[in-house]
Amino acid sequence: MPTIARGITYADLMFLGQPRVIATAVLQDAGGAALVDPGPSTCLDTLRSSLRGQGIAPADVRTILLTHIHLDHAGATGTLVRENPDIQVYVHEAGGGAHGRPPGSC
């Protein structure tokens, strides 16, 4: 995984076999790993492989940060949480409505 800064890398999810379309940011320290937008469920194998390549096991993931609820950003979240129920998921209230829209908006 390419390094952005110390403790921050990203995994290119190779969406539909194409590079540089969707990526997951990975923040890592001694306490574990946080994923920012783990991407669609169709990219889970690629994400897992990238994490393993950095020595990150599924149990090491402690947090998922979602920028908003669209399948290309958050689709894999449910599967990851089912596999590791200790993961805490965070999304801003404005990003957590249906399809990423604030509640009550059209």
C-alpha positions as CSV (number, residue, x, y, z in Angstrom):
1,M,0.0,0.0,0.0
2,P,1.3,3.5,-0.8
3,T,2.2,5.7,2.2
4,I,0.5,9.1,2.5
5,A,2.2,10.0,5.8
6,R,3.5,8.2,8.8
7,G,0.9,5.7,9.9
8,I,-1.4,6.6,6.9
9,T,-1.6,4.4,3.8
10,Y,-4.2,3.6,1.3
11,A,-5.4,0.5,-0.5
12,D,-6.3,0.8,-4.2
13,L,-9.4,-1.4,-4.4
14,M,-9.1,-2.0,-8.2
15,F,-12.8,-1.4,-8.7
16,L,-14.0,-3.3,-11.7
17,G,-10.4,-4.2,-12.4
18,Q,-9.4,-0.6,-12.8
19,P,-6.7,1.1,-10.7
20,R,-7.2,4.5,-9.1
21,V,-11.0,4.5,-9.1
22,I,-11.7,3.7,-5.4
23,A,-9.3,3.6,-2.5
24,T,-9.6,3.0,1.3
25,A,-7.4,5.1,3.6
26,V,-5.8,3.0,6.4
27,L,-4.7,4.7,9.6
28,Q,-2.6,2.5,11.8
29,D,-0.9,2.8,15.2
30,A,-0.1,0.6,18.1
31,G,-3.8,0.5,19.0
32,G,-4.9,-1.0,15.7
33,A,-6.2,0.2,12.4
34,A,-8.9,2.5,11.2
35,L,-10.4,2.3,7.7
36,V,-11.8,5.4,6.0
37,D,-14.5,4.3,3.4
38,P,-13.8,0.6,3.0
39,G,-15.5,0.6,-0.4
40,P,-18.0,-1.7,-2.0
41,S,-18.5,-5.3,-0.9
42,T,-17.3,-6.4,-4.4
43,C,-13.8,-5.2,-3.5
44,L,-13.5,-6.9,-0.1
45,D,-11.1,-9.5,-1.3
46,T,-8.8,-6.8,-2.6
47,L,-9.1,-4.8,0.6
48,R,-8.3,-7.9,2.7
49,S,-5.3,-8.8,0.6
50,S,-4.0,-5.2,0.9
51,L,-4.4,-5.2,4.6
52,R,-2.7,-8.6,5.0
53,G,0.2,-7.3,2.9
54,Q,0.6,-4.6,5.6
55,G,0.4,-7.2,8.4
56,I,-3.1,-6.0,9.4
57,A,-5.5,-8.8,10.4
58,P,-9.3,-8.4,10.5
59,A,-9.1,-8.4,14.3
60,D,-6.7,-5.4,14.1
61,V,-9.4,-3.2,12.6
62,R,-10.9,-1.2,15.4
63,T,-12.7,1.7,13.6
64,I,-14.4,2.4,10.3
65,L,-14.9,6.1,9.4
66,L,-17.5,6.7,6.7
67,T,-17.6,10.0,4.8
68,H,-21.2,9.2,3.7
69,I,-23.4,6.3,3.0
70,H,-23.0,5.3,-0.6
71,L,-22.3,1.8,-1.6
72,D,-19.0,2.7,-3.3
73,H,-17.8,4.2,0.1
74,A,-19.6,2.1,2.7
75,G,-20.9,-1.1,1.0
76,A,-18.3,-3.4,2.7
77,T,-19.0,-2.1,6.2
78,G,-21.7,-4.5,7.2
79,T,-19.6,-7.5,6.2
80,L,-16.6,-6.2,8.0
81,V,-18.6,-5.6,11.2
82,R,-20.3,-9.0,11.0
83,E,-16.8,-10.5,10.8
84,N,-15.5,-8.3,13.6
85,P,-18.3,-7.0,15.9
86,D,-15.8,-5.0,17.9
87,I,-15.4,-2.5,15.1
88,Q,-16.8,0.9,15.9
89,V,-18.4,2.7,12.9
90,Y,-18.6,6.5,12.7
91,V,-20.4,8.7,10.2
92,H,-21.4,12.3,10.5
93,E,-25.1,12.8,11.0
94,A,-25.4,14.7,7.7
95,G,-23.8,11.7,5.9
96,G,-25.9,9.0,7.5
97,G,-29.3,9.5,5.9
98,A,-30.7,7.4,3.2
99,H,-28.2,7.3,0.3
100,G,-26.0,9.8,2.1
101,R,-28.6,12.6,2.1
102,P,-29.4,14.3,5.4
103,P,-32.8,13.0,6.9
104,G,-35.7,15.0,5.4
105,S,-33.9,16.1,2.2
106,C,-35.0,15.2,-1.3
